[in-house]
């Protein structure tokens, strides 16, 4: 048993990080690396089970078992039922399907919804387009300096009782702030509204208990959780009767299938099981055996992940403190309960694209632009076409990599 994450062990599980010179990867908010367990799980499925998994012959049954094992494990991680989750192609598409599924049934002309300008467009644009159907759209706006959402600004938007849905992010992929999902959900529910939460930028850093949070809908992408390019949509079981069928007509009474037109990419869905295998490997390396449920095991390793990310954030923010000319978007703190290790920077007289390209020439990978948070960047007084420089870390990142980044930035500045 240990209180410290073995970084070398974790990095050894990720093929890109085992190269002689892996460079530095700080675009984890865009998509984390995948461990070999995910690659192996996808390869095994395609070699052994590349069939429709519904049929009773052995190869199909093996494929079915791989997919169900992945779904069951993921459901346990987030404390939900497998009959409450859709594994779809992307969070953007899952959100659009959900918006159509609620329109004309739960949401009708004259109702109001609340969206934010802190969101990734995936959890904003689909809801805003409902204005075309006679639904009023109200915007919960960020503070233009801090980039944060203030719950005091939400309450007046709900006062007249017309709002039936509030959409907001768990973590902003630009600002990096962690929103208090449970508190916001309680405010929305007290006003008679449901909530839909974008957790894409959160799940690499925290493991939310969706039942405890009380959310109605929650979405994230597996490729931010060290997995394949698929996404999960959680819909509370008791809300399924409110959902209009978006699948084939004969799925009308098939519960969560109503939100999954076209079905699932089987080999990718099976490879999600590799994420569970990675978590198990990290758990077994650090702790004595005994905890069997995936969530119990994962919570322990996420505790180690958070300590590592806190150390990384502290190290990077210490460097930033010496550079007051650099504008850090979001909270200047290293508490992982309040800020993810995602840092967006705006530097006077420096174009983020030029900086990213210069860093790329040194094998340092960072992103630039608005990151589909166009409205957020604009509200912060930054030209979205120029955007910000974003540095995003996860548990396998190291302080040595931060030093390599900051040394390069020192020269560029």
N, C-alpha and C positions, 0 to 999 in steps of 0.2 A: 504494500500500500504506500502511496506517495502523495505529497501535496503539490508537486511540481510536474508540469508536463514535460515529458521526454521529447523535445523537439526533433532530435535526430531520428528517433523511432518513427514519429509521425511523417517526417519528410521522406523517409525511406519507403513509404507506402505509395508515394506519388511519382510515377515515372518521369515527368518533366523535371522533378527536383532531384533526381538521382544522376543526372548528367554531370559530366566533369565540370562544366561551367553552366549552370542552369540559368544564369542571368538573375535578374530580380523581377518578380512579378507582383505588381501592386494594382492590378485591375480585377481584384477578386469580387468587387461589387458588380462587375460586368459578367462574371462567370468564374467560379472557382475551378481549380484543377480537380480531376477525378482520380481516386486511388485505384490501384491495380485491381482491387476487388470488384469494382464496377465494370472495368474492362473485361475481366474474366467472366463475370456473370452474363454480360451481353454475348461474349464469344461462346460460352457454353450453351446458351439458349439457341443461338443460330446454328451451332454445330449439331445439336441433339434434339431440338424441339421446334424447329422452324415450320410449324403447322398451325392451323386453327386450333386453339387450345380447348375447344368445347367438347371434342369428340371422345369416345370411350376407348380408343386404341392407346397403347402404352406411350408412344412418343408425344401424343397430344396431352395425355394425362400428366406427363412429366413437365411439359410446358405450363400447363394450368397450375400445377403445384408451385412452380417457381414464381409465377405472377401472384398467386394468392399469398404466398409467403411474404413477398415484398409488400403487398397491400396491407396485410394484417400487421406487419411490423411497423409500417409507417403510421397506420391508424393508432397503434398503441403509443408511438412516440408523441403524438399530439392529443392523446386521450379522447379519441372519437371512434365511431363505428365505421367499418368498411362500407356500410350501406349509407354513409353520409359523405362519402368522398368520391370525386371524379378525378381520374388521371387523364388529363387532356394534353393537347399539343403545346399550349403556352398559356401564361397568365393573361395575356392580352385577349386571346380568343375565349378563354374561360369567362373572363369578365363580360365580353360582348354577348356570349350565349346567356349568361345570367341576366344581363340587362333586358334582353329580349324575352326571357322567360318570365320576368316579373312585370313586364309592360302589359297593360290591358287586363291583367288579373289582379295582382296585388296593387300595382300602380296604375291609376286611371287619371283621365283628364281632370285637372283641378287640384290634384295632389301636388305636394312639393317635396323636393329632395335637397340634401346638402352635399356639396362637393368641396374639396379644398384646392388651393393653388400650391400645395406642398407636394402633391402626389406625382408619381410617374403617370404619364398619360394613359396607361393601361387601366387605371382605376379612376379615371376622370372623364376622358373623352366619350366613352360609351354611355355614361350617365348624363353628361351634358347634352348629348344628342337626343335624349328623351324630350327636350324642350320642343322638338319638332312635332311631338304628339300631344302637346297641350299640358305637359307636366312642368311646373315651375322649378327652375334650378336656382338655388341660392349658394353663394360662395363663402365658405369659411376661410378667411384670409390669414396668411402668416404675417408676423411682425417683419417689416421690410428690412430691419437691421439684423435681428437675431435669426430670422428664418423659422422661428418656432410658432406652433399653434397654441393659442391661449383658450382654455375651456371657457373662460369668462366671455369670450367673443362668440362662442357657440350658442350659449343659452338664449340670447335674443332671437337667433334664427329659428329657434324651436317654439317660441312663445305662443304663437297662434294656433298650435295643434295641427297644422296642415302637413307638417313634414312626416313622411312615412319611411324615409331611408336616409342614412348618413354614411357616406363613404369617406375613408381616410386611411393613411398609411400607418403601419406599426412603426416603421422607421423610414425616414426620407432617404432616398438614394443620393440626394444632393446635400441636404443639411446634416444628415447623420444623427439627428436627435431621435431618441426613443420616446414615442408618445405613450401615454398611460392608457392602454387599450381598455382595461377593465373600467376605469373611471369614466372614460368617454362613453363606453357602452351603457353604463348605468344612467348617465345623463340622457342619452338618446332614448333608452327604453322608458324612462320616466315620462318622456314627452310623447310616447306612443310610436316611436320610430325604430326600425331595425337598423343594423349596421352591417356594412361590408368592408372588410379590412384587407389591405394589401400588405402581405407579410414578406414580399420578395426580398427586401433589403434587411430583413430581421433574422431569418432562419439560420444563417451561417453563424450567428452570434448568440442566439438564445433559442430555447425550446419551449414555446408557449403551450400552456395547458388550455386548449380552446374551450373546454367545458367550464373551467374555473373562470375564464375571462368572460364567458357569457355571450360571445359573439354569435351572430346569426350566420354570417358567411365569412370565410377567410381563404385567402389565395396565396400561393407562393410557387416558385419555380424550382425544380429539383436541381437544376444546374448551378444554383446558388448554394445548394446544400451538398456539394461534392458529388452530384449525380448527373444523369443524362438530361438532354434537352426535352424535358416533359414538365408538366405543371400539375399542381393539385388544387382543386376547389373543394372546400368543405361547406356543406349546407346542412344546417340543423334538421334532423329527422322530422320534427313537427312542422317544419316549414314546407316540406315537399308538396303537400296538397295545394299550396299557393302558387306553385310553379307550373307554367304552361309548358307542355311537352315540346322540346326542340329536337326530338329524335324521330325515328320512323313512327308512324301512327300506332303500330301495335305495341309500342313501348309506353303508351299513355298511363298504364297502371304499374309500371315497372320502377317506381321510386326514383332513385338517383340517376338511372339511365336516361331520364328525361333531359338531363343536362349534359349528355355526352354524345352529341351527334357524330357519327362516324366511328365510334369506338376508340380503342386504345392501340398505340404502337406496341406490339407484344414484346419484341426483343428489348426495347428501351424500358418498358414497364418491368420486365424481369430483372433488368440490370439495376433497378432501384434497390433490389436486395443486396447489392454490393455495398451500398451506403451503410446498411445495417451490419454487414460483415466488417467494414472498416471500423465502425463504432465498437463492435465486439472486440476487434483486435486491440484497439487502444485501451479498452476497459481491461482486458485480460493482461495486458502488459503493465498496467498501473495498479490494479486492485486484486484483492483476493476474490476467488469465485464465491458465489452465493446469491447475488441478485440475478434473477432470471428474466424478469420482464424487460423488454427493450427500453422502455421509458426510464425505468429505475437506473439501468446501466448507463443510458445516454445522459441522464441528468448529472451523474457523477463526472463523466468526462467533459461535459459542457462547463462544469464548475472549473475544471483545469483550463479549458479553452478561454474562459473569461479572465482568469488570472493572467494568462499569457497576453491576451489582448489588452488588458489594463496596463501591463508593463510596456507593451509596444506603444500604446497611446501616450503614456507618460513620457516615454523617450522622445517621441516625435514632437509632442507639444512643448517639451523643454527646448528643443531646437527652434520651434516657431516663436517662443518667447523672446528669443534673441533677434527676431526679425519683425519688428512691429509694422514695417511697411507692407507686409503680406497680410491680406485680409483672409482670415479663416471663417468660412461659412459655418454657422452653428455654434454649439456650446464649446467653450474652451475648458473642457474637463475630461478626465480619463475614467470616470465611473461608467462601467459597461451597462449599468442599469439605466443610465440617462443618455449615453452616446455610444453608437457603434464605432468601430475603428475604421470609419469612412470619412475622409477629410477632403473637402473641396476648397481650393485656394484661388483667390483672385489677386494678381500681382500687377501693380501699376506699371504701365509701359511694357508689359510682357504679354505676348500672345500665347495663350495656352497651347495652341497647336504647335507653335514653334518650339516651345519648351518640351512638349511631349516627343516631338520628332528628334530633338537634340538628345533627350534622355534615351530614346529608342536606339540611337546610334551607339550608345554605351551599354546596350542590352538591359536597359531598365524600362520595364513596361508599365506605363500609366495611361490613363484615358483623359480626354479633353472634350469640351462641348457642353451641351445641356442635358445629356443622358436621359432624354425623353421627359425630363422635368422642365420643359420649356417655360411653363407658366411660373414655376417656382423661381427659376433663374431670372426671369424678367421682373418678377415682384421684388427681387433683391437688388434691383437697379443695375443689373448686368445684362449686356446685349446677349441674347440667347444664341445668336449666330457666332459669337466669340466664345461665350461660356466660361467654364472654370477648368482648372487642372485638378483632377481627382486622384487621390492616393487612397487605396482601400486594402486593408489587411485582414487576414484571418489567422487562425491559431498556428498555422505552419510558417507564418512570416517570422522574421528574426530581427533583432536589434542591429545585427551586422548589416542586414539588407537596408535598414533605415539609414545607417551611417553611409552606406554607398550612395543611396539616393540623395541625402542631404549634402554630401561632399560634392556631388555633381551639380546640385542646385546652387550651391555656394558659387561655383565657377560661372554658372549661367547668369546669376544675378549680378 
